[in-house]
Amino acid sequence: MNLSTPDHLAVVDHLLTTTRSVRKRLDFGRPVPSAIIQCCLEIATQAPSGSNRQGWHFLVITDPAKRQALGDLYRRSFDIYNRERSAPSDPAAQTQQRKLIDSASYLSENMGRAPVLILPCISGKAESVGAQAGLWGSILPAAWSLMLALRARGLGSAWTTLHLRYEAEAAQLLGIPENVTQAALLPVTWFKGDDFRPAARVPAGEITYWDSWGETR
């Protein structure tokens, strides 16, 4: 079967253009079956990784006390971020930022209520720019594949990293070894509503250069 037919492309393109960071539409009251999480993780581990080392680890948190503790770390970090952030000068950007902060604040208050929290992790630590590129390039594709697989099954998630301000505390709470890097904290729930739409974005042609920086077509 050839999956590159127009019909299949329409389904794939819809998935890729409507996978949003879900915050206010997360359904915190509906349980998520572990079998669905496991299925999506199997899909995620088909992603590429540097030198095919496959150094991924996915820590799935369903224990209520640990979820609440992670939620507390996230909220503490968000409060600091929210106090220190600077407002853009453009009025349109200010309006957009207010909407974003409103939804982000809602998530910070409810992170611990998500029935499932997933921490994508990768073996190793990195100091140099090159090592960091290889490390993140080995976990981000798998984590994004996980989010796409969840989305295809009616589950919402959001890529968050603010808990990393307290990475050591999270590691101690969850027993994560010192030689393992936490990449993100993903709340996972069913999402409310029927579907998502493509978001407003800068046209790709305005930020794509050909052969030399600044050369557009």
Secondary structure, 3 states (H helix, E strand, C coil): CCCCCHHHHHHHHHHHHCCCECCCCEECCCCCCHHHHHHHHHHHCCCCCHHHCCCEEEEEECCHHHHHHHHHHHHHHHHHHHHHCCCCCCHHHHHHHHHHHHHHHHHHHHHHHCCEEEEEEEECCCCCHHHHHHHHHHHHHHHHHHHHHHHHCCEEECCECHHHHHHHHHHHHHCCCCCEEECCEEEEEEECCCCCCCCCCCCHHHCCCCCCCCCCC
